[in-house]
Amino acid sequence: LSADASGALKFNKKVLSTKSGAVTIDMKNPSSVPHAIAVEGNGVDKDGETVMKGGKSSITVDLKPGKYTFYCSVPGHKEAGMSGTLTVN
């Protein structure tokens, strides 16, 4: 997963899928705008570290089957559309 390199408040993907269990999401930040990765849903709410250009934000969470939202936890970014759906099978 990667933040948009142009600085737009979006990821390079809107949909992710994985198997249940321990899941690690890595987000690269090629943008000059700070970003972070976070996931919420089904009782899970975890935020990764906010990183600057060239950094990588990562989280590892134990996920059960279902739908989750992944998003940027920098204030205002999720509201601007920097989010997507993670489906866990």
C-alpha positions in Angstrom: 0.0 0.0 0.0 1.2 3.5 -0.8 0.1 7.1 -0.2 -0.4 9.1 -3.4 3.0 10.5 -4.5 1.5 13.8 -5.8 0.3 14.7 -2.3 -3.4 14.0 -3.0 -5.2 12.6 0.1 -5.6 9.1 -1.2 -4.0 5.7 -1.3 -2.9 3.8 -4.4 -5.6 1.2 -3.6 -9.2 1.4 -2.3 -9.7 -2.3 -1.8 -7.5 -4.8 0.0 -8.1 -8.5 1.0 -6.4 -11.0 3.2 -6.9 -14.2 5.2 -7.9 -14.0 8.9 -5.2 -14.1 11.7 -2.3 -11.8 12.3 -2.3 -9.2 9.4 0.5 -6.6 8.8 -0.3 -3.6 6.7 2.7 -1.6 5.4 2.1 1.8 3.9 4.9 3.6 2.0 4.8 7.4 2.0 6.4 8.9 -1.2 4.5 12.2 -0.6 5.7 15.4 1.0 2.6 15.3 3.2 2.7 13.3 6.4 0.6 10.1 6.5 -0.1 7.0 8.7 -1.9 3.7 8.3 -4.8 2.7 10.6 -7.5 0.0 10.6 -10.9 -0.1 12.3 -13.9 -2.4 12.4 -15.2 -5.4 14.3 -13.8 -4.2 17.6 -10.4 -3.3 16.1 -9.0 0.2 16.2 -5.3 0.5 15.7 -3.2 3.4 14.4 0.4 3.2 13.0 3.1 5.8 13.3 2.8 9.0 11.2 5.7 9.2 8.7 7.1 11.8 6.5 8.3 11.4 2.8 10.3 8.2 2.4 8.9 6.7 5.5 6.9 3.5 6.1 4.0 3.2 8.5 3.1 -0.3 9.6 0.5 -2.0 11.9 0.0 -5.6 12.8 -3.5 -6.7 14.0 -5.3 -9.9 14.6 -8.3 -9.9 12.3 -11.4 -12.1 12.1 -13.3 -12.6 8.9 -15.3 -9.5 7.9 -15.0 -6.0 6.5 -12.7 -3.4 8.0 -11.8 0.2 7.0 -8.2 1.1 6.5 -7.4 4.8 6.5 -4.9 7.6 7.2 -5.1 8.6 10.8 -3.6 12.1 10.3 -6.4 14.5 11.3 -8.6 15.4 8.3 -7.2 12.9 5.9 -9.8 10.1 6.4 -12.6 12.7 6.1 -11.0 13.9 2.8 -11.3 10.4 1.4 -8.0 8.7 2.3 -9.6 5.4 3.2 -10.5 2.0 1.7 -12.1 -1.4 2.5 -10.1 -4.4 3.8 -12.0 -7.7 3.4 -10.8 -10.5 5.6 -11.7 -14.1 4.7 
